[in-house]
Every structure is written in C-alpha cells, then in structure tokens.
Amino acid sequence: MDSEESFVVLVHHRGSVNRKTRSGVKFTDKNPLCIIVTSTTSYDDLVSAVLMKLGLEGAKRVKKFFYRIPVTVLQNTVKYDCFTINNDVDLQVMFLCRRQFPEVRTPELLARLVDVVSSSGGSNRNTNTIANPAGSSSRAAVAFSSVPVYEPVVQPVASPSFAVDLNGTEGDEVVERKNLPKALVGVAPVGVGEGFLGDEEEDDVKPDMIDDDSADDIEANGPALAVGGSSSGTQQYPPHFSSLDLDAMRQEGVLGHAVGFGARDAEGTGGLTEFQVGQQFQDKDEALLSVKTYSIRRGVQYKVVESDHRRYVGKCSEFGNGCTWLIRLSLRKRKGIWEVKRYNGPHTCLATSISSDHRSLDYHVILAFIMPMVRADASVSIKVLLNATAAQFGFRPTYRRVWMAKQKSIALIYGDWDESYNDLPRWVLGVQMTMPGSVVVLKTTPVRVGGQVDESQALFWTFPPCIEAFRHCKPLVSIDGTHLYGKYGGTLLIAIAQDGNSNILPVAFALVEGENAESWSFFLLHLRQHVTPQPGLLVISDRHNGIKAALEAPDGGWLPPSAYRAFCIRHVAANFALTFKGKDARRLLVNAAYAKTEVEFDYWFDIL
C-alpha cells in the first residue's frame, strides 16, 4: 500500500463493545461515520475529523478509540478482538493490520466521547493528553479527589517498534486481548494507555506460605483500572488503589541508585531514552536494572551473551535477523563503576509475539520499584503492588513474582528470618538496658536437661509498666495464643489483664514453638513469678489441654486457693454452637454464663 493511499475508516460513536458474537468483537452502533484517512494521518487529525463531522468541537472530546482488530483469518472467516488507540504510535497498529489482513479493507473504530470539562474543572482540549503541571516533566495520569498522581512523560520510540495498549475498558465494555497479530509489540508503556492490562493469568499459582492477601486475590477477569470520564473532571478507581503511598512511589534513590529507579537520566525518563557510550552506573546491579527497564519500556527482548564480574554484553533476540541492537558494559576498576563501552541502538526490529507479561520484568526489577512503597508501609497488599507495577511498566507480572519481590524487600529493610532470630539476644540486652526492670527470659537450644538434649526454645518478656499496672487491675488474667506465619512459624502467647473500667491491658508475652504443655508451663511459670504473684487470681482461658496440664502442675502455683480457673465464654459458646445450631440456645447459654447471682443463673439455665 502506498504511503499516501487513502482509505475509509468506519467510526462508531454510539453503542458499546459486544464480544459475544461468532466473529468475536463487534460494535453495536448501526450508524457509523465514514472518515477518509491515509497512512500518514495522525491521531490528532483523526480526532479533529471525527469531532468536526459530528459537529461537537468544543463540546466533546475523544477520550480514546477502540479498534476492531483482526486476529485470525480461517477459511474466509475473520476473528476480531478489541484494541485501544490513544496516540499516534497506537494508530500505526491499525495501518499495519490493514496491510497484513487484506481481507479486511475497511477498519472499524469506536470513539469514546466525553464532555469537555469547563475551565474551572480541567482542560478544554480535544486531545487525549492532559496538560503538564507548571515546571513538571510528568503528566497527570490518574486523579483522586485529594491526591494527584503523576507518571513519566512517554517519549516517542525511536525505532520501528511501537507500543500497544492492551487495556480493558470500563463497565460493559471491559474487554480482553488474547491473540493479536504476531508482528505487534506487546508493551503498554506508562503513559501510552490509561488502564492496566487485563489478561488472565493462568500461571499465577501462589506459594503455600502466601497469606498476605488471601482475601484479595487477583481475579482472572478482574476489571482493570476504570477510566470513565465525567463532567466533573474526576475519575473513579478501585477502592484498594487509594491505599498506595503515592509519595513513596515517586521517591528516588532506590537500592542505592543515586539517580532513582531504572537509572533515570536528568529528565527523569528512566528506560525511555537510548544508552550513550560513556554512560556510567554505580554498580553492575544498577546497570542491569537500567538495561531491563529499557527492554521493558521498548517492548523488546534481549539475550545475555556474556556476563561476569568485569563485563556484561547483551544482544537483541533478533540480532542477525535485521536488528543490530547491542550493548557492552565494563567495570572500570580504578573508579569502581560500570560504563557503557559500546552501544548499537536503537532497535530496528518488530517483536515476534505479544504477551501481557515481559521476560525482563523479573522480581529484581519489581523489587527496585516497590521498595519505597514497602518501606513506607510494610503491610501494603500484593494486589496493590501488582497493580502499581502494571501501571508503571505496562505489563502485568504474576502474583507469585510480586510476592517474592515484596518478601525480598522486607528482608532488605528489616532483615530476614535468620537475621531476626539471631538478633534476639541483642534485642533482649537492648530492652533491659533501655528499660531497667524489664524481665526477659530467653531459653535457647540445645539445652541438656537430665542427661538429654532438649531441642525446644522459648522467649518470655514483660515490661516494668505492665508489672506495675497489674497491681491496680482486677485479680484476673486472660491467657491465649495465636499462630505466627513465616519461615519458622511458632506461637505467640499473651496474658491480658483488665482494669476497673474493663479496659484490657497486655501484661506478658512469650514466643514459643507451639501450644503444648511444655510451652504453657514455661509461660505460666514466669508469668506467676514476675507479673502475677498475688493469691486468689482467676485465670480465664479456652479448654486447651496444654493449658490444663500447666495449671494443674503441682509446682506451678496455679492450684486453688492460689488461683482458680474459668473458661472463656466466647470459646464455650462457639463449641456449644457446633452441636446445638439454634441461635436462641447459644444466646441463653451466654446469658447464663454472664449471670452474677445464682438465682439469675438458674433462671436462664432452666430455660435452656
């Protein structure tokens, strides 16, 4: 097709996307516009032509186009999917598909029209971009009512490769792209599209110990970031997205990189500019991170030819097949820095496949990106980190990969499990030095007891304010345990007191291997010795056999009249409900348990 050849494009401006047809995607609008374009038509020209033909210039703007993209041709039957067009780069996809699929001579688009916001509410332009804040090199990406979010400006790709937005859309127009022409490049850099990738992730198998986000698992067809416009100039997003620490996302100096994530240049366009001979990096990790980020941003793949402690050489996966992209980095021993010694770029190839994931987006790259967010809030969910990563890179990594990156970042910030357990003796000493009067008992392994080696270990601790406060509390203590999750597991035991206003106060703690008679004996022995020496105490607990054995030990100090035992009403009621399903019976049991006189108890018990 000649570069100046004109052809017709059908532009639908009403209706929605219907995916439940024999041919795949179909637009429901029955009265499309006919727009004449050429292969040199720009995105802005197309927008202007559509608005001019509709007579809506100044009243509406085109938010995006949905392209009915052909994906397969079998026996004169064409299958279609949906592809989002946001800019000139995306528009080239339509021109390429028209050349590759001569059976489809008339492309079809669906224009997403939204109201032009007034001068008090936003921009009046008919373009898809949002004006840059004064003095900023970023453009607004998403908007909240109180906190703006910015993402880097995307510079045009300086190679025949082009970026593809594989986003779903809002409402009943949520679509998924599974199969596109092989010549397309599967990448949606930040700023190209306005949403997240919406592909299913069949390989998102979570490891056994992942429990950080069990209630918020990523759904296979979960909606991407909603991008619906409104006359008020605001947009609605999933509730969990507001839990991101947006300031942390913009922090620089991640993992010691002085110039910020991905070895950004002076303009802050990390991964979006070409390398330069003589460009320097602090270490090999920073250099590799920059190469991977570049590969992800450009939507291309590369292979490592040589890598050791002195040099690193990477070539395009299509090297020798029309692409000459190559990078060679070496260590400068005197300065201790890594430097680009040779660079052939940019890429002159097209990707041979398309995917929602990218091979270079490994957990090392994700780790460098999410580190500031994890540092700001270690409890941030995997779902939030996954969506943030997808928004940053345009590719959606697997749940497991993001989980691994978070675990590694926590280990780098706070230390791993081995380091934490090894620091316990120092922590014990630190507590006792900073808070004189603190009681800390550390039972280490192995310990020889009676000629045998005892492999158990435990830690008991309490603080002077807890010991003093218990003297002024009610003469009762509640004890219970909770399981810990991590590399070594274990159980946290705790004793809780109650003041005169029925406010609870934790008074003692223990870290043990599990709930058993030995662990409870260790905890209760030191609790009695250091915190609760008063006679006539009431101990409230569940009916665990380990607690029973520890309290009934003759040398434990918990036998009457020194102490008395009662069962937790909540546990009793829960066990009762397992056999007696009626809600009324459970309520009567609880009322009887709370009775303060024998007469009141008999009343409720007789009804029961």
VEXTORLO-760232 format. One record per residue (C-alpha): residue in one letter; x, y, z. Coordinates in steps of 0.25 Angstrom, whole numbers, plus 5000, padded with zeros to 4 digits. Each point is the difference from the previous one (the first is absolute). Layout:
aXYZ;...
END
This chain:
m500050005000;d500650144996;s500250095012;e499150104994;e498849914996;s498750045006;f499049905006;v498750015008;v499949975015;l498749985006;v499950075014;h498949965009;h499650115011;r498949935007;g499749875006;s501049905006;v500949884998;n499449874998;r500949885002;k499049894999;t499949984985;r500549904991;s501050094994;g500550055014;v499950155003;k498950084993;f499650145002;t498550025003;d499850144993;k499349994987;n500350134994;p501550024999;l500750124994;c500949994988;i501350065002;i501150014989;v501449985005;t501449974995;s501149925006;t500650145004;t498850045007;s500350045015;y499249975012;d499650155002;d499650014985;l499149885002;v499450065013;s499750134993;a499449934988;v499049925009;l499650125008;m499950094988;k499149904993;l499149995013;g500050155002;l500449985014;e501350085000;g500250075013;a498849925007;k500649865000;r501449944999;v500549874996;k500549925012;k500549884992;f499649914988;f499749865000;y500549924988;r499349884995;i501349934997;p500149874992;v500849895006;t499849874992;v499449974986;l499649864998;q499249964987;n499650144997;t499550015015;v500650125007;k500150005015;y500150135007;d500450065014;c500150135006;f501250105001;t500150145006;i500650114992;n500450125008;n501150074991;d500850004987;v500849875004;d498749925003;l499450054987;q501249944992;v499449865005;m498850024991;f500850044988;l500949885002;c498849905002;r499350064987;r501349964992;q500149865007;f498549974998;p499650044986;e498749925002;v499650125010;r500150124991;t499150095009;p500450025014;e499050035011;l500250095012;l499150035012;a500350145005;r499850025015;l499550155002;v499950075013;d499650145003;v501050115000;v500350055014;s499850155003;s501150095003;s499849985014;g500049855000;g501149974990;s500550004986;n499250044988;r500949944990;n499549894990;t501249925002;n500249885008;t501250065008;i499950075013;a500850135002;n501250005008;p500150075013;a500950124999;g501449975002;s499849854999;s500549894991;s498949915003;r498550004996;a498849975008;a499749854999;v498849985009;a499350095009;f499449995014;s499250105008;s501250045009;v501349944995;p500550014985;v500849894994;y501150024989;e500749914991;p501250034991;v499850064986;v500149904989;q500950044989;p499849944986;v500749874998;a501250024991;s499949874992;p498949934991;s499549935013;f498850065005;a499249995013;v498749935002;d498950035010;l499449875004;n499050075010;g498649965003;t499050115001;e498950045010;g498649945003;d499449914990;e501250034991;v501049925008;v500849924989;e501249915000;r501049984989;k500549864999;n500549994986;l500650114991;p500850004987;k501449945003;a500650124994;l499550095011;v500850045012;g499449965013;v500350125009;a499250115006;p501050105006;v499550105011;g499350114993;v499649924987;g498749955006;e499250045012;g499749875006;f500649875004;l500249874992;g498849915002;d500549864995;e499749885008;e501249945008;e499949855000;d501449995006;d499750085012;v500249895010;k500250055014;p501049935009;d499649935012;m500450115010;i499450114992;d498950065010;d500250154998;d498950024991;s499149875000;a498750075001;d500450104988;d500649904990;i500150064986;e498849954992;a500249944986;n499150104994;g500050115010;p499750134995;a501250094996;l500250145005;a498750074997;v500250124991;g498650064998;g499950154999;s499050095006;s499550144998;s500650035014;g501449974995;t500249885010;q500249854998;q499749885008;y501049905003;p500049875008;p499950035015;h501349925003;f500850094991;s499850125010;s500949925010;l501250024992;d501150095006;l500150104988;d501150075006;a500849885002;m499849964985;r500750134996;q501249985010;e501349994993;g501349935005;v499449865000;l501049905004;g501150105000;h499850054986;a500350155001;v499250044988;g498849925003;f499349884995;g500549944987;a501250094999;r499150124995;d500750114993;a500050155003;e498650014994;g499549885009;t499649924988;g500649875005;g500049894990;l499450094989;t501350064994;e501149934993;f501349965006;q501250084998;v501549954999;g500750055012;q498750005009;q500449955014;f499349925011;q500349985014;d500149854999;k499649884992;d498649995006;e499750144996;a500549984986;l499249874999;l498750075005;s500250114990;v500149904989;k498849925004;t499250135002;y500350044986;s499649874994;i498750005008;r499750144995;r500349984986;g499349875000;v501149924994;q500849885005;y501549985001;k501049895004;v501250005008;v501249964992;e501150025011;s499950035015;d501049995011;h500650095010;r500750094990;r499150014988;y498649994995;v499649984986;g498549994995;k499549994986;c498650014994;s499349874999;e499850034985;f501550034998;g500449964986;n498650004995;g500050144997;c500250065014;t501450055004;w499750045014;l501249975010;i500550055013;r501349985007;l500350045014;s501349995007;l500550025014;r501050125002;k500949945011;r500650145004;k498750075002;g499249875004;i498950044990;w499349934988;e500150074987;v499349994986;k501249964991;r499249974987;y498650024996;n499349984987;g498650055001;p498850024999;h499349874997;t499649984985;c499149885002;l498649975003;a499649905011;t499649864995;s499049985011;i499150075009;s499749985015;s499550065013;d501349975007;h501450034997;r501249915002;s500950115005;l499050055010;d500549905011;y499950015015;h501350085000;v499450114992;i498750005008;l500850005013;a500750134996;f498750074996;i499249955012;m501150035011;p499550145003;m498649955002;v500349895009;r501050085008;a498850105002;d499049895003;a500549865002;s498549955001;v499750054986;s499349894993;i500549924988;k498850044992;v500450155001;l501449974997;l499649924988;n499150114994;a501050105003;t501149924992;a499149984989;a499750154999;q501550035001;f500449914989;g498849964992;f500249865002;r499349915011;p500949915007;t499649885007;y499550005015;r501149915004;r501150094994;v499450125007;w499949925013;m501549964999;a500450144998;k499250055012;q500749895009;k501350044995;s499850155002;i499549975014;a501349925003;l500850114994;i499350115009;y499849925013;g500949884998;d499649854997;w499549905010;d501449945003;e500650145003;s498750045008;y500249875009;n501550025001;d499750145005;l499149965012;p501250005010;r500450144996;w498550045001;v499949945014;l501250085004;g499550124994;v498749995007;q500649985013;m501050124998;t498950104995;m498949965010;p500649955013;g499149915007;s499649924988;v499949855001;v500549924988;v500349855001;l500649944988;k500049854999;t501049964989;t500349874994;p500649905001;v499949985015;r500449885008;v498949965010;g500249875009;g501049944990;q499250034988;v500150114990;d498750095000;e499850064986;s498950095004;q500150155001;a499250125005;l500050155004;f499250065011;w500050155002;t499350115008;f500250155003;p500050085013;p498750084996;c499349864998;i500549955013;e499650135008;a498650014993;f499649865003;r500050035015;h498950104998;c499249914991;k498949905003;p500549875006;l499849924987;v500949974987;s499649954987;i501049924992;d499949954986;g501049984988;t500050034985;h500849934989;l501150074993;y500249994985;g501450004994;k501249924997;y500149945014;g498550015005;g499850005015;t499050055009;l499850135008;l499449985014;i499550125007;a499450045013;i498950115001;a499550075013;q498850095002;d499950135007;g498950055008;n499350064988;s500149864993;n501150064990;i501049894996;l501550015003;p501049904994;v501049965012;a500949894995;f500449934987;a500749884995;l500549944987;v500049855000;e500049894990;g498649965001;e498849985010;n500449885009;a500149975015;e501550045000;s499850134993;w498850045009;s500849965012;f501250094996;f499150124998;l499149985013;l501249975009;h500650134996;l498750085000;r499749955014;q501550035005;h500150144994;v498750064997;t498849945008;p500549955014;q498750045006;p499249895006;g498549974997;l500250034985;l499049964989;v500649944987;i499150014988;s500349914988;d499549914990;r500049855002;h501349974994;n500749875006;g501350075001;i499450115009;k499349905008;a501349925003;a500850125003;l499050065010;e499849865007;a501549985002;p500349995015;d501250105000;g499450104990;g499350085011;w498650004993;l499349915008;p498850045010;p500050085008;s501250074994;a499350014987;y498649964993;r499749974986;a498850044991;f499749984986;c499950114989;i498550024997;r500350024986;h500749874998;v498949935008;a498950064991;a500849964988;n500249865004;f498549995004;a499550054987;l500849894992;t499049905006;f498750095003;k499850084988;g498950095005;k500350145002;d499150015012;a500749895007;r501350074999;r499450135005;l499449935012;l501449945003;v500750134999;n498950065010;a500249895010;a501550024999;y499950155003;a499149985011;k500550075013;t499149935010;e499649855002;v498650044998;e500250064987;f500949894995;d498949905004;y498950084992;w500850004987;f500549855002;d498649955002;i499550074987;l501249944993;
END
